[in-house]
Amino acid sequence: MTDLTRYAYDARTKVYAGVTEALPDPMNSERLLEPAFTTAIAPGDVPLGQAAVWNGAGWTLTQDHRGETWFKDTTPVLIDFLGDPAAQGMTPDAPPLPEPPPPSSCSKLGLKRAFDEKGLWSTVRAMIASSAEMQEDWDLAIELRISDPIVREAVAGLAQLGIPLSDADVQALVTRANELVA
């Protein structure tokens, strides 16, 4: 008995598409009606991540990442082609997210706790209490920015007392203030 199994492939991409059967020719029992875009040659086992492609004489394996999301720079790309996306400058992993910018503001409670952690709160509190303007700013503030006058005055006052804080120190203080109330 003749094997009627045929292995179909896509007319455009030539990618293996499944199994079908040839049919006996009703006009000539010696012949078979061959379905278009098929072959009697089996593709064999196709490993995961590969696709069998008909080359006109046999099957070849190629990478198959169709349906996966790869990244071109930071742009996600849904793969809809055969082959290695890396050859087109894509990567399978999302690029790392950039570090968030450091905080530029904090709550009064956080700043108080950060100063207290450094052993400076009693000094800063005394500075605030000694200036009506600083006291009013402190009392009315909800959020304090690094650039706020009260923060600059506290840093300047500490420097006059021999406790200089660099811009990096102030940034670290504000960052810590946010951590302490998170």
C-alpha positions in Angstrom: 0.0 0.0 0.0 1.3 3.5 -0.9 1.9 5.9 1.9 -0.4 8.9 1.4 1.1 11.0 4.2 2.3 14.4 3.0 4.1 17.1 5.0 2.7 20.6 4.2 4.6 23.8 4.3 3.6 27.5 4.1 3.6 28.7 0.5 5.4 31.9 1.4 7.7 31.1 4.3 8.2 27.4 3.5 7.8 26.6 7.3 6.4 23.2 8.2 2.6 23.5 8.6 1.4 20.0 9.4 0.4 16.7 8.0 -2.1 16.1 5.2 -2.8 13.2 2.7 -2.4 12.8 -1.0 -5.6 11.5 -2.6 -6.0 8.8 -5.3 -6.6 10.2 -8.7 -10.2 9.2 -9.7 -9.2 9.4 -13.3 -6.1 7.3 -13.0 -5.7 4.8 -10.2 -1.9 4.6 -10.8 -1.5 8.3 -9.8 -2.0 10.4 -6.7 -3.3 13.9 -6.5 -0.6 15.7 -4.6 -1.7 18.6 -2.4 0.1 21.9 -3.2 3.0 22.9 -1.1 3.6 19.4 0.3 6.3 16.8 0.3 6.5 13.1 1.1 9.7 13.8 3.1 9.1 14.0 6.8 10.7 17.0 8.7 11.8 14.7 11.6 11.9 15.9 15.2 11.9 19.7 15.5 13.4 20.9 18.8 11.7 23.6 20.8 12.8 27.0 19.6 13.4 25.7 16.0 11.3 25.5 12.9 11.6 23.2 10.0 11.8 25.0 6.6 11.5 23.3 3.2 14.4 24.2 1.0 13.1 22.4 -2.2 15.1 19.2 -1.5 14.7 18.7 2.2 14.1 20.3 5.6 16.4 22.6 7.4 16.1 23.9 10.9 16.2 27.5 11.8 15.7 29.5 15.0 12.1 30.2 15.7 11.3 33.0 18.2 8.0 34.0 16.7 5.6 35.3 19.3 8.4 36.2 21.7 9.1 39.8 22.8 12.6 40.9 22.3 14.1 44.4 22.7 15.6 46.8 20.2 17.4 49.3 22.4 14.6 49.9 24.9 11.7 49.3 22.5 9.9 45.9 22.8 9.5 44.1 19.5 7.1 41.2 19.0 9.0 38.7 16.8 7.1 37.7 13.7 10.0 36.3 11.6 12.2 33.2 11.6 15.9 33.4 12.4 18.0 35.0 15.1 16.7 38.3 16.3 20.1 39.0 17.8 21.4 39.3 14.2 19.1 42.4 13.9 20.5 44.0 17.0 17.8 42.7 19.4 18.2 41.2 22.9 15.8 38.8 24.6 16.0 40.7 27.9 14.6 44.1 28.7 17.3 46.6 29.3 17.8 47.5 32.9 15.7 50.4 34.1 17.7 53.5 34.8 18.3 54.3 38.5 15.6 56.7 39.7 16.9 60.2 40.4 17.6 60.9 44.1 14.8 62.5 45.9 14.8 66.3 46.0 12.4 66.7 48.9 11.2 65.0 52.0 8.7 65.3 54.8 9.4 67.3 58.0 9.1 64.1 60.0 11.6 62.3 57.8 14.1 65.2 57.9 13.8 65.4 61.7 14.4 61.6 62.0 17.4 61.8 59.6 19.0 64.7 61.6 18.2 62.8 64.8 20.0 59.7 63.5 23.1 61.9 62.9 22.8 63.4 66.4 22.1 66.8 64.9 18.3 67.3 65.6 18.7 69.1 68.9 21.1 71.6 67.2 18.9 72.1 64.2 15.8 72.4 66.4 17.5 75.1 68.5 18.4 76.9 65.2 14.8 76.8 64.1 13.6 78.0 67.5 16.0 80.9 67.5 14.7 82.4 64.2 11.1 83.5 63.9 11.3 83.2 60.1 12.8 79.7 60.3 10.2 78.7 62.9 7.4 79.9 60.6 8.9 78.1 57.6 9.2 74.9 59.6 5.7 75.2 61.1 4.0 75.9 57.7 6.0 73.4 55.6 4.5 70.1 54.5 7.3 69.0 52.3 10.9 70.4 52.3 13.0 70.6 49.2 16.7 70.6 49.2 16.6 74.1 47.7 14.2 75.5 50.4 15.6 78.4 52.4 15.0 76.5 55.7 17.2 73.6 54.6 19.9 76.0 53.2 19.8 78.0 56.5 20.1 74.8 58.6 23.1 73.6 56.5 24.7 77.1 56.8 24.1 77.2 60.6 25.6 73.8 61.0 28.7 74.8 59.0 29.1 77.9 61.3 29.1 75.5 64.3 31.9 73.4 62.6 29.6 70.8 61.2 29.9 71.3 57.4 27.6 69.3 55.2 28.5 68.9 51.5 25.9 68.8 48.8 26.3 65.0 48.8 25.8 65.0 52.5 22.6 67.0 52.2 21.4 64.7 49.4 22.1 61.6 51.6 20.2 63.2 54.4 17.1 63.8 52.2 17.4 60.3 50.8 17.6 58.9 54.3 14.7 61.1 55.4 12.5 59.5 52.7 13.6 56.0 53.8 12.8 56.7 57.4 9.1 57.5 56.7 8.5 55.0 53.9 
